């Protein structure tokens, strides 16, 4: 019996070294895959929020001037500290008013173009609206300016 114990004890450091080598080679890959998967989930959720804004803008636009809709916007948060934001709107003659852009860590991950019918989302300040925080209400209203319809957006922070 001592012979088996001695062999087991002599082979243990080699086995431990092999196990730690395998772990040290696979852990970075596993962590990178988990981060990639988390980014994909965040990207999908961010695009879903942009679609929610698009549907609200279409609903207000098609209902005509004077109509108002409020939308709760929830910006997803990443497990690995990804910073997410939505940018949309602008001035009446601004091309940014025709699209909703999704960003993760300052990288563009999705763009929704408001077409068929072509809708411009304008803001009070004529600058793009940037939503970075969770818990925001967005007020969308249809306005008519110089015989043209626009969707006016205003951010209402929740208290």
MODELLER restraints for C-alpha pairs under 7 A, 6 or more apart:
rsr = mdl.restraints
at = mdl.atoms
rsr.add(forms.Gaussian(group=physical.xy_distance, feature=features.Distance(at['CA:35:A'], at['CA:80:A']), mean=6.64, stdev=0.5))
rsr.add(forms.Gaussian(group=physical.xy_distance, feature=features.Distance(at['CA:38:A'], at['CA:78:A']), mean=6.68, stdev=0.5))
rsr.add(forms.Gaussian(group=physical.xy_distance, feature=features.Distance(at['CA:38:A'], at['CA:79:A']), mean=6.96, stdev=0.5))
rsr.add(forms.Gaussian(group=physical.xy_distance, feature=features.Distance(at['CA:42:A'], at['CA:76:A']), mean=6.01, stdev=0.5))
rsr.add(forms.Gaussian(group=physical.xy_distance, feature=features.Distance(at['CA:42:A'], at['CA:78:A']), mean=6.61, stdev=0.5))
rsr.add(forms.Gaussian(group=physical.xy_distance, feature=features.Distance(at['CA:43:A'], at['CA:109:A']), mean=6.75, stdev=0.5))
rsr.add(forms.Gaussian(group=physical.xy_distance, feature=features.Distance(at['CA:45:A'], at['CA:76:A']), mean=6.58, stdev=0.5))
rsr.add(forms.Gaussian(group=physical.xy_distance, feature=features.Distance(at['CA:46:A'], at['CA:75:A']), mean=6.51, stdev=0.5))
rsr.add(forms.Gaussian(group=physical.xy_distance, feature=features.Distance(at['CA:46:A'], at['CA:76:A']), mean=6.53, stdev=0.5))
rsr.add(forms.Gaussian(group=physical.xy_distance, feature=features.Distance(at['CA:46:A'], at['CA:102:A']), mean=6.57, stdev=0.5))
rsr.add(forms.Gaussian(group=physical.xy_distance, feature=features.Distance(at['CA:47:A'], at['CA:102:A']), mean=6.70, stdev=0.5))
rsr.add(forms.Gaussian(group=physical.xy_distance, feature=features.Distance(at['CA:47:A'], at['CA:110:A']), mean=6.73, stdev=0.5))
rsr.add(forms.Gaussian(group=physical.xy_distance, feature=features.Distance(at['CA:49:A'], at['CA:73:A']), mean=6.43, stdev=0.5))
rsr.add(forms.Gaussian(group=physical.xy_distance, feature=features.Distance(at['CA:49:A'], at['CA:74:A']), mean=6.95, stdev=0.5))
rsr.add(forms.Gaussian(group=physical.xy_distance, feature=features.Distance(at['CA:50:A'], at['CA:100:A']), mean=6.48, stdev=0.5))
rsr.add(forms.Gaussian(group=physical.xy_distance, feature=features.Distance(at['CA:56:A'], at['CA:69:A']), mean=6.76, stdev=0.5))
rsr.add(forms.Gaussian(group=physical.xy_distance, feature=features.Distance(at['CA:57:A'], at['CA:140:A']), mean=6.54, stdev=0.5))
rsr.add(forms.Gaussian(group=physical.xy_distance, feature=features.Distance(at['CA:57:A'], at['CA:151:A']), mean=6.37, stdev=0.5))
rsr.add(forms.Gaussian(group=physical.xy_distance, feature=features.Distance(at['CA:60:A'], at['CA:67:A']), mean=5.85, stdev=0.5))
rsr.add(forms.Gaussian(group=physical.xy_distance, feature=features.Distance(at['CA:60:A'], at['CA:68:A']), mean=6.32, stdev=0.5))
rsr.add(forms.Gaussian(group=physical.xy_distance, feature=features.Distance(at['CA:60:A'], at['CA:69:A']), mean=6.59, stdev=0.5))
rsr.add(forms.Gaussian(group=physical.xy_distance, feature=features.Distance(at['CA:60:A'], at['CA:140:A']), mean=6.95, stdev=0.5))
rsr.add(forms.Gaussian(group=physical.xy_distance, feature=features.Distance(at['CA:60:A'], at['CA:141:A']), mean=6.14, stdev=0.5))
rsr.add(forms.Gaussian(group=physical.xy_distance, feature=features.Distance(at['CA:60:A'], at['CA:142:A']), mean=5.70, stdev=0.5))
rsr.add(forms.Gaussian(group=physical.xy_distance, feature=features.Distance(at['CA:61:A'], at['CA:142:A']), mean=5.54, stdev=0.5))
rsr.add(forms.Gaussian(group=physical.xy_distance, feature=features.Distance(at['CA:61:A'], at['CA:151:A']), mean=6.28, stdev=0.5))
rsr.add(forms.Gaussian(group=physical.xy_distance, feature=features.Distance(at['CA:64:A'], at['CA:142:A']), mean=6.08, stdev=0.5))
rsr.add(forms.Gaussian(group=physical.xy_distance, feature=features.Distance(at['CA:65:A'], at['CA:142:A']), mean=4.59, stdev=0.5))
rsr.add(forms.Gaussian(group=physical.xy_distance, feature=features.Distance(at['CA:65:A'], at['CA:143:A']), mean=4.90, stdev=0.5))
rsr.add(forms.Gaussian(group=physical.xy_distance, feature=features.Distance(at['CA:65:A'], at['CA:144:A']), mean=6.07, stdev=0.5))
rsr.add(forms.Gaussian(group=physical.xy_distance, feature=features.Distance(at['CA:66:A'], at['CA:141:A']), mean=6.63, stdev=0.5))
rsr.add(forms.Gaussian(group=physical.xy_distance, feature=features.Distance(at['CA:66:A'], at['CA:142:A']), mean=5.69, stdev=0.5))
rsr.add(forms.Gaussian(group=physical.xy_distance, feature=features.Distance(at['CA:66:A'], at['CA:143:A']), mean=6.37, stdev=0.5))
rsr.add(forms.Gaussian(group=physical.xy_distance, feature=features.Distance(at['CA:67:A'], at['CA:141:A']), mean=5.51, stdev=0.5))
rsr.add(forms.Gaussian(group=physical.xy_distance, feature=features.Distance(at['CA:67:A'], at['CA:142:A']), mean=5.63, stdev=0.5))
rsr.add(forms.Gaussian(group=physical.xy_distance, feature=features.Distance(at['CA:68:A'], at['CA:139:A']), mean=6.94, stdev=0.5))
rsr.add(forms.Gaussian(group=physical.xy_distance, feature=features.Distance(at['CA:68:A'], at['CA:140:A']), mean=5.62, stdev=0.5))
rsr.add(forms.Gaussian(group=physical.xy_distance, feature=features.Distance(at['CA:68:A'], at['CA:141:A']), mean=4.29, stdev=0.5))
rsr.add(forms.Gaussian(group=physical.xy_distance, feature=features.Distance(at['CA:68:A'], at['CA:142:A']), mean=6.79, stdev=0.5))
rsr.add(forms.Gaussian(group=physical.xy_distance, feature=features.Distance(at['CA:69:A'], at['CA:139:A']), mean=5.84, stdev=0.5))
rsr.add(forms.Gaussian(group=physical.xy_distance, feature=features.Distance(at['CA:69:A'], at['CA:140:A']), mean=5.19, stdev=0.5))
rsr.add(forms.Gaussian(group=physical.xy_distance, feature=features.Distance(at['CA:69:A'], at['CA:141:A']), mean=6.39, stdev=0.5))
rsr.add(forms.Gaussian(group=physical.xy_distance, feature=features.Distance(at['CA:70:A'], at['CA:137:A']), mean=6.46, stdev=0.5))
rsr.add(forms.Gaussian(group=physical.xy_distance, feature=features.Distance(at['CA:70:A'], at['CA:138:A']), mean=5.42, stdev=0.5))
rsr.add(forms.Gaussian(group=physical.xy_distance, feature=features.Distance(at['CA:70:A'], at['CA:139:A']), mean=4.45, stdev=0.5))
rsr.add(forms.Gaussian(group=physical.xy_distance, feature=features.Distance(at['CA:70:A'], at['CA:140:A']), mean=6.11, stdev=0.5))
rsr.add(forms.Gaussian(group=physical.xy_distance, feature=features.Distance(at['CA:71:A'], at['CA:137:A']), mean=5.54, stdev=0.5))
rsr.add(forms.Gaussian(group=physical.xy_distance, feature=features.Distance(at['CA:71:A'], at['CA:138:A']), mean=5.06, stdev=0.5))
rsr.add(forms.Gaussian(group=physical.xy_distance, feature=features.Distance(at['CA:71:A'], at['CA:139:A']), mean=6.54, stdev=0.5))
rsr.add(forms.Gaussian(group=physical.xy_distance, feature=features.Distance(at['CA:72:A'], at['CA:136:A']), mean=5.93, stdev=0.5))
rsr.add(forms.Gaussian(group=physical.xy_distance, feature=features.Distance(at['CA:72:A'], at['CA:137:A']), mean=4.57, stdev=0.5))
rsr.add(forms.Gaussian(group=physical.xy_distance, feature=features.Distance(at['CA:72:A'], at['CA:138:A']), mean=6.32, stdev=0.5))
rsr.add(forms.Gaussian(group=physical.xy_distance, feature=features.Distance(at['CA:73:A'], at['CA:134:A']), mean=6.92, stdev=0.5))
rsr.add(forms.Gaussian(group=physical.xy_distance, feature=features.Distance(at['CA:73:A'], at['CA:135:A']), mean=6.40, stdev=0.5))
rsr.add(forms.Gaussian(group=physical.xy_distance, feature=features.Distance(at['CA:73:A'], at['CA:136:A']), mean=5.32, stdev=0.5))
rsr.add(forms.Gaussian(group=physical.xy_distance, feature=features.Distance(at['CA:73:A'], at['CA:137:A']), mean=5.99, stdev=0.5))
rsr.add(forms.Gaussian(group=physical.xy_distance, feature=features.Distance(at['CA:73:A'], at['CA:138:A']), mean=6.93, stdev=0.5))
rsr.add(forms.Gaussian(group=physical.xy_distance, feature=features.Distance(at['CA:74:A'], at['CA:134:A']), mean=4.91, stdev=0.5))
rsr.add(forms.Gaussian(group=physical.xy_distance, feature=features.Distance(at['CA:74:A'], at['CA:135:A']), mean=5.80, stdev=0.5))
rsr.add(forms.Gaussian(group=physical.xy_distance, feature=features.Distance(at['CA:74:A'], at['CA:136:A']), mean=6.87, stdev=0.5))
rsr.add(forms.Gaussian(group=physical.xy_distance, feature=features.Distance(at['CA:75:A'], at['CA:84:A']), mean=6.74, stdev=0.5))
rsr.add(forms.Gaussian(group=physical.xy_distance, feature=features.Distance(at['CA:75:A'], at['CA:85:A']), mean=6.89, stdev=0.5))
rsr.add(forms.Gaussian(group=physical.xy_distance, feature=features.Distance(at['CA:75:A'], at['CA:132:A']), mean=6.68, stdev=0.5))
rsr.add(forms.Gaussian(group=physical.xy_distance, feature=features.Distance(at['CA:75:A'], at['CA:133:A']), mean=6.24, stdev=0.5))
rsr.add(forms.Gaussian(group=physical.xy_distance, feature=features.Distance(at['CA:75:A'], at['CA:134:A']), mean=4.94, stdev=0.5))
rsr.add(forms.Gaussian(group=physical.xy_distance, feature=features.Distance(at['CA:76:A'], at['CA:84:A']), mean=6.94, stdev=0.5))
rsr.add(forms.Gaussian(group=physical.xy_distance, feature=features.Distance(at['CA:82:A'], at['CA:104:A']), mean=6.39, stdev=0.5))
rsr.add(forms.Gaussian(group=physical.xy_distance, feature=features.Distance(at['CA:82:A'], at['CA:105:A']), mean=5.84, stdev=0.5))
rsr.add(forms.Gaussian(group=physical.xy_distance, feature=features.Distance(at['CA:83:A'], at['CA:104:A']), mean=5.61, stdev=0.5))
rsr.add(forms.Gaussian(group=physical.xy_distance, feature=features.Distance(at['CA:83:A'], at['CA:105:A']), mean=4.95, stdev=0.5))
rsr.add(forms.Gaussian(group=physical.xy_distance, feature=features.Distance(at['CA:84:A'], at['CA:103:A']), mean=5.62, stdev=0.5))
rsr.add(forms.Gaussian(group=physical.xy_distance, feature=features.Distance(at['CA:84:A'], at['CA:104:A']), mean=4.54, stdev=0.5))
rsr.add(forms.Gaussian(group=physical.xy_distance, feature=features.Distance(at['CA:84:A'], at['CA:105:A']), mean=6.29, stdev=0.5))
rsr.add(forms.Gaussian(group=physical.xy_distance, feature=features.Distance(at['CA:84:A'], at['CA:132:A']), mean=6.21, stdev=0.5))
rsr.add(forms.Gaussian(group=physical.xy_distance, feature=features.Distance(at['CA:85:A'], at['CA:102:A']), mean=6.13, stdev=0.5))
rsr.add(forms.Gaussian(group=physical.xy_distance, feature=features.Distance(at['CA:85:A'], at['CA:103:A']), mean=5.30, stdev=0.5))
rsr.add(forms.Gaussian(group=physical.xy_distance, feature=features.Distance(at['CA:85:A'], at['CA:104:A']), mean=6.72, stdev=0.5))
rsr.add(forms.Gaussian(group=physical.xy_distance, feature=features.Distance(at['CA:85:A'], at['CA:130:A']), mean=6.74, stdev=0.5))
rsr.add(forms.Gaussian(group=physical.xy_distance, feature=features.Distance(at['CA:85:A'], at['CA:131:A']), mean=5.47, stdev=0.5))
rsr.add(forms.Gaussian(group=physical.xy_distance, feature=features.Distance(at['CA:85:A'], at['CA:132:A']), mean=4.45, stdev=0.5))
rsr.add(forms.Gaussian(group=physical.xy_distance, feature=features.Distance(at['CA:86:A'], at['CA:100:A']), mean=6.97, stdev=0.5))
rsr.add(forms.Gaussian(group=physical.xy_distance, feature=features.Distance(at['CA:86:A'], at['CA:101:A']), mean=5.71, stdev=0.5))
rsr.add(forms.Gaussian(group=physical.xy_distance, feature=features.Distance(at['CA:86:A'], at['CA:102:A']), mean=4.84, stdev=0.5))
rsr.add(forms.Gaussian(group=physical.xy_distance, feature=features.Distance(at['CA:86:A'], at['CA:103:A']), mean=6.32, stdev=0.5))
rsr.add(forms.Gaussian(group=physical.xy_distance, feature=features.Distance(at['CA:86:A'], at['CA:130:A']), mean=5.69, stdev=0.5))
rsr.add(forms.Gaussian(group=physical.xy_distance, feature=features.Distance(at['CA:86:A'], at['CA:131:A']), mean=5.20, stdev=0.5))
rsr.add(forms.Gaussian(group=physical.xy_distance, feature=features.Distance(at['CA:86:A'], at['CA:132:A']), mean=6.70, stdev=0.5))
rsr.add(forms.Gaussian(group=physical.xy_distance, feature=features.Distance(at['CA:87:A'], at['CA:100:A']), mean=5.86, stdev=0.5))
rsr.add(forms.Gaussian(group=physical.xy_distance, feature=features.Distance(at['CA:87:A'], at['CA:101:A']), mean=5.14, stdev=0.5))
rsr.add(forms.Gaussian(group=physical.xy_distance, feature=features.Distance(at['CA:87:A'], at['CA:102:A']), mean=6.63, stdev=0.5))
rsr.add(forms.Gaussian(group=physical.xy_distance, feature=features.Distance(at['CA:87:A'], at['CA:128:A']), mean=6.25, stdev=0.5))
rsr.add(forms.Gaussian(group=physical.xy_distance, feature=features.Distance(at['CA:87:A'], at['CA:129:A']), mean=5.55, stdev=0.5))
rsr.add(forms.Gaussian(group=physical.xy_distance, feature=features.Distance(at['CA:87:A'], at['CA:130:A']), mean=4.58, stdev=0.5))
rsr.add(forms.Gaussian(group=physical.xy_distance, feature=features.Distance(at['CA:87:A'], at['CA:131:A']), mean=6.56, stdev=0.5))
rsr.add(forms.Gaussian(group=physical.xy_distance, feature=features.Distance(at['CA:88:A'], at['CA:96:A']), mean=6.42, stdev=0.5))
rsr.add(forms.Gaussian(group=physical.xy_distance, feature=features.Distance(at['CA:88:A'], at['CA:97:A']), mean=6.14, stdev=0.5))
rsr.add(forms.Gaussian(group=physical.xy_distance, feature=features.Distance(at['CA:88:A'], at['CA:99:A']), mean=6.03, stdev=0.5))
rsr.add(forms.Gaussian(group=physical.xy_distance, feature=features.Distance(at['CA:88:A'], at['CA:100:A']), mean=4.56, stdev=0.5))
rsr.add(forms.Gaussian(group=physical.xy_distance, feature=features.Distance(at['CA:88:A'], at['CA:101:A']), mean=6.26, stdev=0.5))
rsr.add(forms.Gaussian(group=physical.xy_distance, feature=features.Distance(at['CA:88:A'], at['CA:128:A']), mean=5.38, stdev=0.5))
rsr.add(forms.Gaussian(group=physical.xy_distance, feature=features.Distance(at['CA:88:A'], at['CA:129:A']), mean=5.38, stdev=0.5))
rsr.add(forms.Gaussian(group=physical.xy_distance, feature=features.Distance(at['CA:88:A'], at['CA:130:A']), mean=6.83, stdev=0.5))
rsr.add(forms.Gaussian(group=physical.xy_distance, feature=features.Distance(at['CA:89:A'], at['CA:96:A']), mean=5.86, stdev=0.5))
rsr.add(forms.Gaussian(group=physical.xy_distance, feature=features.Distance(at['CA:89:A'], at['CA:97:A']), mean=3.92, stdev=0.5))
rsr.add(forms.Gaussian(group=physical.xy_distance, feature=features.Distance(at['CA:89:A'], at['CA:121:A']), mean=4.62, stdev=0.5))
rsr.add(forms.Gaussian(group=physical.xy_distance, feature=features.Distance(at['CA:89:A'], at['CA:122:A']), mean=4.86, stdev=0.5))
rsr.add(forms.Gaussian(group=physical.xy_distance, feature=features.Distance(at['CA:89:A'], at['CA:123:A']), mean=6.01, stdev=0.5))
rsr.add(forms.Gaussian(group=physical.xy_distance, feature=features.Distance(at['CA:89:A'], at['CA:128:A']), mean=4.72, stdev=0.5))
rsr.add(forms.Gaussian(group=physical.xy_distance, feature=features.Distance(at['CA:89:A'], at['CA:129:A']), mean=5.78, stdev=0.5))
rsr.add(forms.Gaussian(group=physical.xy_distance, feature=features.Distance(at['CA:90:A'], at['CA:96:A']), mean=5.96, stdev=0.5))
rsr.add(forms.Gaussian(group=physical.xy_distance, feature=features.Distance(at['CA:90:A'], at['CA:97:A']), mean=4.83, stdev=0.5))
rsr.add(forms.Gaussian(group=physical.xy_distance, feature=features.Distance(at['CA:90:A'], at['CA:121:A']), mean=6.75, stdev=0.5))
rsr.add(forms.Gaussian(group=physical.xy_distance, feature=features.Distance(at['CA:90:A'], at['CA:122:A']), mean=4.85, stdev=0.5))
rsr.add(forms.Gaussian(group=physical.xy_distance, feature=features.Distance(at['CA:90:A'], at['CA:123:A']), mean=5.51, stdev=0.5))
rsr.add(forms.Gaussian(group=physical.xy_distance, feature=features.Distance(at['CA:90:A'], at['CA:126:A']), mean=4.68, stdev=0.5))
rsr.add(forms.Gaussian(group=physical.xy_distance, feature=features.Distance(at['CA:90:A'], at['CA:127:A']), mean=4.40, stdev=0.5))
rsr.add(forms.Gaussian(group=physical.xy_distance, feature=features.Distance(at['CA:90:A'], at['CA:128:A']), mean=4.30, stdev=0.5))
rsr.add(forms.Gaussian(group=physical.xy_distance, feature=features.Distance(at['CA:91:A'], at['CA:97:A']), mean=6.54, stdev=0.5))
rsr.add(forms.Gaussian(group=physical.xy_distance, feature=features.Distance(at['CA:91:A'], at['CA:122:A']), mean=5.40, stdev=0.5))
rsr.add(forms.Gaussian(group=physical.xy_distance, feature=features.Distance(at['CA:91:A'], at['CA:123:A']), mean=6.67, stdev=0.5))
rsr.add(forms.Gaussian(group=physical.xy_distance, feature=features.Distance(at['CA:91:A'], at['CA:126:A']), mean=4.07, stdev=0.5))
rsr.add(forms.Gaussian(group=physical.xy_distance, feature=features.Distance(at['CA:91:A'], at['CA:127:A']), mean=6.24, stdev=0.5))
rsr.add(forms.Gaussian(group=physical.xy_distance, feature=features.Distance(at['CA:92:A'], at['CA:122:A']), mean=6.12, stdev=0.5))
rsr.add(forms.Gaussian(group=physical.xy_distance, feature=features.Distance(at['CA:97:A'], at['CA:120:A']), mean=4.94, stdev=0.5))
rsr.add(forms.Gaussian(group=physical.xy_distance, feature=features.Distance(at['CA:97:A'], at['CA:121:A']), mean=4.93, stdev=0.5))
rsr.add(forms.Gaussian(group=physical.xy_distance, feature=features.Distance(at['CA:97:A'], at['CA:122:A']), mean=6.00, stdev=0.5))
rsr.add(forms.Gaussian(group=physical.xy_distance, feature=features.Distance(at['CA:98:A'], at['CA:113:A']), mean=5.97, stdev=0.5))
rsr.add(forms.Gaussian(group=physical.xy_distance, feature=features.Distance(at['CA:98:A'], at['CA:114:A']), mean=5.33, stdev=0.5))
rsr.add(forms.Gaussian(group=physical.xy_distance, feature=features.Distance(at['CA:98:A'], at['CA:119:A']), mean=6.20, stdev=0.5))
rsr.add(forms.Gaussian(group=physical.xy_distance, feature=features.Distance(at['CA:98:A'], at['CA:120:A']), mean=4.93, stdev=0.5))
rsr.add(forms.Gaussian(group=physical.xy_distance, feature=features.Distance(at['CA:98:A'], at['CA:121:A']), mean=6.55, stdev=0.5))
rsr.add(forms.Gaussian(group=physical.xy_distance, feature=features.Distance(at['CA:99:A'], at['CA:111:A']), mean=6.64, stdev=0.5))
rsr.add(forms.Gaussian(group=physical.xy_distance, feature=features.Distance(at['CA:99:A'], at['CA:112:A']), mean=5.47, stdev=0.5))
rsr.add(forms.Gaussian(group=physical.xy_distance, feature=features.Distance(at['CA:99:A'], at['CA:113:A']), mean=4.35, stdev=0.5))
rsr.add(forms.Gaussian(group=physical.xy_distance, feature=features.Distance(at['CA:99:A'], at['CA:114:A']), mean=5.64, stdev=0.5))
rsr.add(forms.Gaussian(group=physical.xy_distance, feature=features.Distance(at['CA:100:A'], at['CA:111:A']), mean=5.65, stdev=0.5))
rsr.add(forms.Gaussian(group=physical.xy_distance, feature=features.Distance(at['CA:100:A'], at['CA:112:A']), mean=5.08, stdev=0.5))
rsr.add(forms.Gaussian(group=physical.xy_distance, feature=features.Distance(at['CA:100:A'], at['CA:113:A']), mean=6.51, stdev=0.5))
rsr.add(forms.Gaussian(group=physical.xy_distance, feature=features.Distance(at['CA:101:A'], at['CA:110:A']), mean=5.93, stdev=0.5))
rsr.add(forms.Gaussian(group=physical.xy_distance, feature=features.Distance(at['CA:101:A'], at['CA:111:A']), mean=4.53, stdev=0.5))
rsr.add(forms.Gaussian(group=physical.xy_distance, feature=features.Distance(at['CA:101:A'], at['CA:112:A']), mean=6.50, stdev=0.5))
rsr.add(forms.Gaussian(group=physical.xy_distance, feature=features.Distance(at['CA:102:A'], at['CA:108:A']), mean=5.91, stdev=0.5))
rsr.add(forms.Gaussian(group=physical.xy_distance, feature=features.Distance(at['CA:102:A'], at['CA:109:A']), mean=5.61, stdev=0.5))
rsr.add(forms.Gaussian(group=physical.xy_distance, feature=features.Distance(at['CA:102:A'], at['CA:110:A']), mean=5.02, stdev=0.5))
rsr.add(forms.Gaussian(group=physical.xy_distance, feature=features.Distance(at['CA:102:A'], at['CA:111:A']), mean=6.19, stdev=0.5))
rsr.add(forms.Gaussian(group=physical.xy_distance, feature=features.Distance(at['CA:103:A'], at['CA:109:A']), mean=5.50, stdev=0.5))
rsr.add(forms.Gaussian(group=physical.xy_distance, feature=features.Distance(at['CA:119:A'], at['CA:150:A']), mean=6.61, stdev=0.5))
rsr.add(forms.Gaussian(group=physical.xy_distance, feature=features.Distance(at['CA:120:A'], at['CA:150:A']), mean=5.46, stdev=0.5))
rsr.add(forms.Gaussian(group=physical.xy_distance, feature=features.Distance(at['CA:120:A'], at['CA:151:A']), mean=6.16, stdev=0.5))
rsr.add(forms.Gaussian(group=physical.xy_distance, feature=features.Distance(at['CA:121:A'], at['CA:150:A']), mean=6.16, stdev=0.5))
rsr.add(forms.Gaussian(group=physical.xy_distance, feature=features.Distance(at['CA:121:A'], at['CA:151:A']), mean=4.72, stdev=0.5))
rsr.add(forms.Gaussian(group=physical.xy_distance, feature=features.Distance(at['CA:121:A'], at['CA:152:A']), mean=5.64, stdev=0.5))
rsr.add(forms.Gaussian(group=physical.xy_distance, feature=features.Distance(at['CA:121:A'], at['CA:153:A']), mean=6.51, stdev=0.5))
rsr.add(forms.Gaussian(group=physical.xy_distance, feature=features.Distance(at['CA:122:A'], at['CA:150:A']), mean=6.79, stdev=0.5))
rsr.add(forms.Gaussian(group=physical.xy_distance, feature=features.Distance(at['CA:122:A'], at['CA:151:A']), mean=6.14, stdev=0.5))
rsr.add(forms.Gaussian(group=physical.xy_distance, feature=features.Distance(at['CA:122:A'], at['CA:152:A']), mean=4.86, stdev=0.5))
rsr.add(forms.Gaussian(group=physical.xy_distance, feature=features.Distance(at['CA:122:A'], at['CA:153:A']), mean=6.17, stdev=0.5))
rsr.add(forms.Gaussian(group=physical.xy_distance, feature=features.Distance(at['CA:123:A'], at['CA:129:A']), mean=6.92, stdev=0.5))
rsr.add(forms.Gaussian(group=physical.xy_distance, feature=features.Distance(at['CA:123:A'], at['CA:152:A']), mean=5.67, stdev=0.5))
rsr.add(forms.Gaussian(group=physical.xy_distance, feature=features.Distance(at['CA:123:A'], at['CA:153:A']), mean=5.37, stdev=0.5))
rsr.add(forms.Gaussian(group=physical.xy_distance, feature=features.Distance(at['CA:123:A'], at['CA:154:A']), mean=6.54, stdev=0.5))
rsr.add(forms.Gaussian(group=physical.xy_distance, feature=features.Distance(at['CA:135:A'], at['CA:158:A']), mean=6.00, stdev=0.5))
rsr.add(forms.Gaussian(group=physical.xy_distance, feature=features.Distance(at['CA:136:A'], at['CA:155:A']), mean=6.86, stdev=0.5))
rsr.add(forms.Gaussian(group=physical.xy_distance, feature=features.Distance(at['CA:136:A'], at['CA:156:A']), mean=6.16, stdev=0.5))
rsr.add(forms.Gaussian(group=physical.xy_distance, feature=features.Distance(at['CA:136:A'], at['CA:157:A']), mean=4.95, stdev=0.5))
rsr.add(forms.Gaussian(group=physical.xy_distance, feature=features.Distance(at['CA:136:A'], at['CA:158:A']), mean=5.75, stdev=0.5))
rsr.add(forms.Gaussian(group=physical.xy_distance, feature=features.Distance(at['CA:137:A'], at['CA:155:A']), mean=6.08, stdev=0.5))
rsr.add(forms.Gaussian(group=physical.xy_distance, feature=features.Distance(at['CA:137:A'], at['CA:156:A']), mean=4.95, stdev=0.5))
rsr.add(forms.Gaussian(group=physical.xy_distance, feature=features.Distance(at['CA:137:A'], at['CA:157:A']), mean=6.01, stdev=0.5))
rsr.add(forms.Gaussian(group=physical.xy_distance, feature=features.Distance(at['CA:137:A'], at['CA:158:A']), mean=6.55, stdev=0.5))
rsr.add(forms.Gaussian(group=physical.xy_distance, feature=features.Distance(at['CA:138:A'], at['CA:153:A']), mean=6.77, stdev=0.5))
rsr.add(forms.Gaussian(group=physical.xy_distance, feature=features.Distance(at['CA:138:A'], at['CA:154:A']), mean=5.83, stdev=0.5))
rsr.add(forms.Gaussian(group=physical.xy_distance, feature=features.Distance(at['CA:138:A'], at['CA:155:A']), mean=4.74, stdev=0.5))
rsr.add(forms.Gaussian(group=physical.xy_distance, feature=features.Distance(at['CA:138:A'], at['CA:156:A']), mean=5.79, stdev=0.5))
rsr.add(forms.Gaussian(group=physical.xy_distance, feature=features.Distance(at['CA:139:A'], at['CA:153:A']), mean=5.66, stdev=0.5))
rsr.add(forms.Gaussian(group=physical.xy_distance, feature=features.Distance(at['CA:139:A'], at['CA:154:A']), mean=5.16, stdev=0.5))
rsr.add(forms.Gaussian(group=physical.xy_distance, feature=features.Distance(at['CA:139:A'], at['CA:155:A']), mean=6.33, stdev=0.5))
rsr.add(forms.Gaussian(group=physical.xy_distance, feature=features.Distance(at['CA:139:A'], at['CA:156:A']), mean=6.97, stdev=0.5))
rsr.add(forms.Gaussian(group=physical.xy_distance, feature=features.Distance(at['CA:140:A'], at['CA:151:A']), mean=6.32, stdev=0.5))
rsr.add(forms.Gaussian(group=physical.xy_distance, feature=features.Distance(at['CA:140:A'], at['CA:152:A']), mean=5.64, stdev=0.5))
rsr.add(forms.Gaussian(group=physical.xy_distance, feature=features.Distance(at['CA:140:A'], at['CA:153:A']), mean=4.68, stdev=0.5))
rsr.add(forms.Gaussian(group=physical.xy_distance, feature=features.Distance(at['CA:140:A'], at['CA:154:A']), mean=6.66, stdev=0.5))
rsr.add(forms.Gaussian(group=physical.xy_distance, feature=features.Distance(at['CA:141:A'], at['CA:151:A']), mean=5.52, stdev=0.5))
rsr.add(forms.Gaussian(group=physical.xy_distance, feature=features.Distance(at['CA:141:A'], at['CA:152:A']), mean=5.23, stdev=0.5))
rsr.add(forms.Gaussian(group=physical.xy_distance, feature=features.Distance(at['CA:141:A'], at['CA:153:A']), mean=6.65, stdev=0.5))
rsr.add(forms.Gaussian(group=physical.xy_distance, feature=features.Distance(at['CA:142:A'], at['CA:149:A']), mean=6.79, stdev=0.5))
rsr.add(forms.Gaussian(group=physical.xy_distance, feature=features.Distance(at['CA:142:A'], at['CA:150:A']), mean=5.79, stdev=0.5))
rsr.add(forms.Gaussian(group=physical.xy_distance, feature=features.Distance(at['CA:142:A'], at['CA:151:A']), mean=4.58, stdev=0.5))
rsr.add(forms.Gaussian(group=physical.xy_distance, feature=features.Distance(at['CA:142:A'], at['CA:152:A']), mean=6.16, stdev=0.5))
rsr.add(forms.Gaussian(group=physical.xy_distance, feature=features.Distance(at['CA:143:A'], at['CA:149:A']), mean=5.75, stdev=0.5))
rsr.add(forms.Gaussian(group=physical.xy_distance, feature=features.Distance(at['CA:143:A'], at['CA:150:A']), mean=5.40, stdev=0.5))
rsr.add(forms.Gaussian(group=physical.xy_distance, feature=features.Distance(at['CA:143:A'], at['CA:151:A']), mean=6.17, stdev=0.5))
rsr.add(forms.Gaussian(group=physical.xy_distance, feature=features.Distance(at['CA:143:A'], at['CA:152:A']), mean=6.67, stdev=0.5))
rsr.add(forms.Gaussian(group=physical.xy_distance, feature=features.Distance(at['CA:144:A'], at['CA:150:A']), mean=6.22, stdev=0.5))
